[in-house]
């Protein structure tokens, strides 16, 4: 039996980024428009780096 190894993708589509951050596609588009998330790669498909998504999540204020 071979063990199954799973890795998070290095690049996230808009849809995966929204799922990963638990937000909507509109939220992703707004973050992109504000320059808070910068897409990478070719112009055919918008993709975001995992480290950029993690950085954004780490900078969110905590709820009290």
C-alpha positions in Angstrom: 0.0 0.0 0.0 1.4 3.4 -1.1 0.9 6.3 1.3 -1.1 9.1 -0.1 0.8 12.4 0.2 -1.1 15.7 -0.4 0.4 19.1 -0.8 -1.3 22.5 -1.0 -0.9 24.0 -4.4 1.8 26.6 -4.9 -0.7 28.8 -7.0 -4.4 29.2 -6.2 -7.1 30.1 -8.7 -9.5 32.8 -7.8 -12.0 30.2 -6.7 -9.5 28.2 -4.6 -8.2 31.5 -3.1 -11.7 32.4 -2.0 -12.2 28.9 -0.5 -8.8 29.0 1.2 -9.5 32.4 2.8 -13.2 31.6 3.5 -14.4 34.5 1.6 -16.4 35.2 -1.6 -15.1 35.7 -5.2 -16.2 39.3 -4.9 -13.9 39.7 -1.8 -11.0 38.3 -3.8 -11.7 40.7 -6.6 -11.9 43.6 -4.1 -8.6 42.6 -2.5 -7.0 42.4 -6.0 -8.4 45.9 -6.9 -7.0 47.4 -3.7 -3.6 45.8 -4.5 -3.7 43.6 -1.3 -3.5 40.5 -3.4 -1.3 40.5 -6.5 -2.0 37.9 -9.2 0.9 36.0 -10.9 1.3 34.1 -14.1 -0.1 34.5 -17.5 -3.2 36.7 -18.2 -5.5 33.8 -19.2 -6.2 32.6 -15.6 -5.8 34.7 -12.5 -3.7 32.9 -9.8 -2.3 33.8 -6.4 0.7 32.6 -4.5 -0.1 30.6 -1.3 2.4 32.8 0.7 0.5 35.9 -0.3 -2.8 34.4 0.8 -1.2 33.3 4.1 0.3 36.8 4.6 -3.2 38.4 4.0 -4.8 36.0 6.5 -2.1 36.6 9.1 -2.7 40.4 8.9 -6.5 40.2 9.5 -7.5 41.7 12.8 -8.6 39.4 15.5 -12.2 39.5 16.6 -13.0 40.3 20.2 
